[in-house]
């Protein structure tokens, strides 16, 4: 167990230390999300009235959970950039030839990125009180759990994609092509009830959508989506994390 836990903990701590030394990364991620939220939520709230919008919920409040998920997604994906940097610097090759489990290597990297993403999302959560989201202590704890599951899944997914990449520029293209649409089509910007049939199908196939529903349910303490139950949303969110982590381990072992 020591040969597994020690390298995993070391790599996890390395990711956390690397994050604390890069303040511009932390500030830019949160600032991007808040600027987007301000422009859409406050700037266009007078024209934001999609079909299926919950009663007595304004644009600012509705977009808030999606903004937090956006912060988590960006942070989780950016954290996997370090995988490409480590390969180019030779650090990754040194870790791979060390007598440690490949699973420990993946766990350390993924857990480090997930921790950083959770921390970034938690920094934005207090704004829920300002926009009128009725947050309780138990709801906050459950919301953090949902964020961690989603952060773990997205970091694992980013790990799988970054593992085969040779340049950060190429990885940026993959992020824009795959990961950002996953957020756009998660229900973060519009209720699924107002979408056309084929788009609703895409949202239902999107695992990020279930993480967002779990997070919203935790914040409000009740079911916020008619198209999926709370239990199923949590089950699929956890399954997403498990499957992506298994895929990350499989990619390293190959």
C-alpha positions, 0 to 999 in steps of 0.5 A: 500500500505504501508503494501505491499511496506515496507516489500518488500523494506526491504527485497530488501534492505536486499538482497543488503546489504548481497551482499555488505558484501560478496565480494568473491561472487561478485568476484567469479561470474565475475571471473568465467565468464571472465575465461570461456570467455577468454579460449573459446573466446581468446584461441580457436578463431582459431578453433571456426567457427560454421555454421551460424556464423555472418560475420565479428564477431569473437569468442570473440565478439560473446561469449560476450553477452552470457558471460554477461548472464552467469554472470546474471544467476549465480548471480540470482541463487546464490541469491536464496541460501539465501532462504534456509539459511533463512529457516535454521536460522529461519528468513524465518519462522518469516517473513511468520508469520508476518502480511504482504502479501506473494506477498510482501515477494516474490517481496522483495526477487526476486527484491533484487536478480534481482538488484544484478544480474543486477549490476553484469552484468552491471560491465561486459558491458564496455568490449563490447567496447574492443571487438568491439560491437558498443554500443550506449547510447540508446542501453545500456539502452535497454540492461540493461532493457533486463538484468533486465527482464532476471534477474527477471525471473531467480531469480523467477525461482530460488525462486520456486526451492529453496522454496522446497529445504532443503539443499544448496547441493541439490539445487546445483544439481538442478542448474546443471541439469536444469539451466546451460543447459538452458544457454548452449542451449540458443545460447550463445555458438553457432548459432542456425543455425548450430545445428541439427534439434532436438537441434534447437527445444530445443533452440526455447523452451528455454526462456533464448534464447529469453532473449539473443536475446533481449540483443544482439539486444539491444547491436547492435541496430538491429536484430541479429537472423533470427529465431525470430523477435525482438518484439517476443523475447521481448514479450517472455522475459517479459512473462517469467518474469511474469510467473516465478514471478506468480509461485514464489507467488503461491509456497509461498501461497501453 
